Amino acid sequence: MSKFGELINFEVPILLDFFGDLDETSKSMHPVLRDVAAAVGDRGKVIKINVDLNSELSEALRIKDLPTLMIYKGGEMVWRQSGEQDAKTLINLINDFV
């Protein structure tokens, strides 16, 4: 869990995507997140976290629905939503926290 603290402790917004390999909605978000990462460039980061491989973290953050998206900035969660989101919405959210 200490690595998670390092992962989210940046001054740029960090978009975390908690996904499952077998979850179809999670799979449909992959190209959206690639677009988001390309659009925000150095102004933010997009990190995918597989809940099956990170069950302790998923439980600690109470991940119930997939995908669950969170934005952290400076180690603090500033936004959280479960379910699909479009690239434009996510890009605008990240830009709001830059």
PLY file of the C-alpha trace (Angstrom):
ply
format ascii 1.0
element vertex 98
property float x
property float y
property float z
element edge 97
property int vertex1
property int vertex2
end_header
0.00 0.00 0.00
2.97 2.35 0.50
3.54 2.27 -3.25
0.02 3.59 -3.72
0.94 6.67 -1.68
3.88 7.29 -4.01
1.66 6.69 -7.04
-0.88 9.36 -6.14
1.43 11.96 -4.61
1.99 14.15 -7.68
1.11 17.77 -8.31
-0.46 16.84 -11.64
-3.85 15.09 -11.60
-3.67 11.28 -11.61
-6.64 9.46 -13.17
-6.90 5.94 -11.79
-8.97 3.34 -13.62
-9.86 0.34 -11.47
-10.84 -2.39 -13.91
-11.42 -6.13 -14.17
-10.19 -8.36 -16.99
-13.58 -10.04 -17.35
-15.69 -6.88 -17.06
-17.00 -5.77 -20.47
-17.57 -2.16 -19.40
-13.97 -1.98 -18.18
-12.77 -3.28 -21.54
-14.78 -0.65 -23.41
-13.01 2.07 -21.40
-9.50 1.07 -22.59
-9.58 3.09 -25.87
-11.25 6.02 -24.07
-8.43 6.11 -21.52
-5.80 5.97 -24.27
-7.45 9.02 -25.83
-7.51 10.80 -22.47
-3.82 10.06 -21.84
-2.90 11.36 -25.29
-4.97 14.52 -24.86
-3.67 15.51 -21.40
-0.02 14.70 -22.12
2.28 15.96 -19.35
-0.54 17.81 -17.58
-1.79 14.56 -16.01
-1.35 10.81 -15.79
-3.66 7.90 -16.50
-3.00 4.70 -14.54
-4.92 1.45 -14.87
-5.19 -0.81 -11.82
-6.43 -4.38 -12.21
-8.66 -5.19 -9.21
-7.95 -8.92 -9.55
-4.21 -8.31 -9.08
-4.64 -5.60 -6.43
-7.43 -6.93 -4.23
-6.06 -5.44 -0.99
-5.98 -1.94 -2.47
-9.40 -2.43 -4.07
-10.88 -3.45 -0.73
-9.22 -0.55 1.10
-10.71 1.91 -1.41
-14.09 0.12 -1.34
-14.19 -0.57 -5.07
-17.60 -2.21 -5.66
-18.48 -1.43 -9.28
-16.29 -1.58 -12.36
-14.88 0.45 -13.78
-14.30 2.87 -10.92
-12.45 6.03 -11.87
-10.72 8.35 -9.42
-8.69 11.51 -9.76
-6.01 12.26 -7.18
-3.95 15.41 -6.92
-1.21 15.95 -4.35
-2.15 12.70 -2.61
-5.81 13.71 -2.15
-8.81 12.21 -3.93
-10.62 15.03 -5.71
-13.12 13.07 -7.82
-14.59 9.55 -7.96
-17.18 7.91 -10.21
-18.17 4.35 -11.10
-19.26 3.35 -14.58
-18.41 4.44 -18.08
-17.32 7.99 -18.83
-16.56 9.59 -22.16
-13.14 10.97 -23.06
-14.30 14.60 -23.26
-15.70 14.50 -19.71
-12.53 12.94 -18.30
-10.26 15.37 -20.17
-12.28 18.32 -18.87
-12.14 16.96 -15.31
-8.36 16.54 -15.45
-8.00 20.04 -16.90
-10.11 21.40 -14.02
-7.54 20.05 -11.54
-4.37 21.09 -13.42
0 1
1 2
2 3
3 4
4 5
5 6
6 7
7 8
8 9
9 10
10 11
11 12
12 13
13 14
14 15
15 16
16 17
17 18
18 19
19 20
20 21
21 22
22 23
23 24
24 25
25 26
26 27
27 28
28 29
29 30
30 31
31 32
32 33
33 34
34 35
35 36
36 37
37 38
38 39
39 40
40 41
41 42
42 43
43 44
44 45
45 46
46 47
47 48
48 49
49 50
50 51
51 52
52 53
53 54
54 55
55 56
56 57
57 58
58 59
59 60
60 61
61 62
62 63
63 64
64 65
65 66
66 67
67 68
68 69
69 70
70 71
71 72
72 73
73 74
74 75
75 76
76 77
77 78
78 79
79 80
80 81
81 82
82 83
83 84
84 85
85 86
86 87
87 88
88 89
89 90
90 91
91 92
92 93
93 94
94 95
95 96
96 97
